[in-house]
Amino acid sequence: MPFTIIVSLAFIILTDFLFGYRLKKWFQKKGFKTIYLLHSLLFILCVLVIPWVMSKTESPERHLWTSQLIAVIFLFYVPKLLYLVLYGLGYLFKKHLPSLFHIVDFAARGIAIILFIVQLYSITGGRYNYKITNVEVPVTHLPASFDGFKIVQLSDIHLGSYGKNYKGISRLVEEVNGLHPDLIVFTGDMVNNMASEMPHWIPVLRQLHAPYGKYAVTGNHDYGHYVRWDSREAREENMRQFYKNMQAMGFHMLDNTHVPLTCQHDTLWLAGVENWGNPPFPRYGKLDEALRGLSPEAPVILLSHDPSHWRGEVLSHPIPLTLSGHTHAMQAGIQIGNWEWSPSKYFYPEYDGLYREGKQYLHVSRGQGFIGYPGRVGLRPVITQITLKQETE
């Protein structure tokens, strides 16, 4: 934490010093220097307040306040930083191509303003602007009666980030129910840290309906590992309460197990594992246990929170479709038509959308919620409807 605070303070001070240099003509105006200095001191205070808030008694509210402070810092300093980088590039041409320098400077100002507006939208309305995507997946050995079977995948809601703002989650429920899916699955991270984030959302999420039910697995945030518990008993009680709340919401938890879904005497198997991720994330998932008793030809849909599990273990098993979440696509990116970029790609080879290896598929949901930065920049939160299709030769 101290290192992060030092780096953040250095970033703000250096950014404001360089940005202030660009505004030096304005400093001649009465009161401007004082206003600019107070502006910088305010954000320095924000950085210093964050560890103080985090040191208080564990509660969902502290993470909500931290998230809001992070939003304010990002809102003002990311556009500033981008402007300074572009201005610095243009400055290289100032001596020999002054006209190009002025063009770059003007463009940098416009881009920074646009980024400010985009960020402002992302933390006000954009984080609730759900995108519905439809994906068809051919499934090996899929019975004929399940051809066209529709699954809505939800993931990474992070209830603690909403406080008691019901707007986003209520809209999510309406959108999902409007799709009339056969099955709803949730691929982990219902909470930020604590089961106490959940109770007032139970009546809302209980309204999600599908004929074949609602199933879920745990994600890394659901275990309460990021909280300093007073005792092991307190942590275990939090976990028991988490499962109780999930049940109250109508979700059946798949902890390293599987269940049959039957239609006209045909069976589709739904399996789920606990979180399995690369360090520092926990590996509680036991794939062999989840698949125990199933034949290699059985059509299986696997729920596994972290997409790293797919290459780590899943591909060595005859599982035609795995559904994951976890990445959030880092809550930032660019999408133009079918082309997409997100910094998440440098951490996860499979971070958003549908991937294929031979006859095996992985779908990664960038999720509906948010954590840390309370918004989605460029890439909207997504609700995915997956239609299963019989494999064609």
Buried (B, 14 or more C-beta within 10 A) or exposed (E): EEEEEEEBBEBBBEBBEBBBEBEEEEEEEEEEBEEBEEEBEEBBEBBEEBEEBEEEEBBBBBBBBBBBBBBEBBBBBBBBBBBBEBBEEBEEBEEEEEEEBEEBBEBBBEBBEEBBEBBBBBBEEBBBEBBBBEBEBBBBBBBEBBBEBBBBBBBBBBBBBBBEEBEBBBBBBEBBBEBEBBBBBBBBBBBBBBBBBBEEBBEBBBBBBBEBBBBBBBBBBBBBBEBEBEEEEEBEBBBEBBBBBBEBBBBBBBBBBBBEBEBEEBEBBBBBBBBBBEEEBBBBBBBEBBBEEBEEEBBBBBBBBBBBBBBBBBBEBBBBBBBBBBBBBBBBBEBEEEEBBBEBBEEBEBBBBBBEEEEBBBBBBBBBBBBBBBBBBBBBBBBBBBBBBBBEE
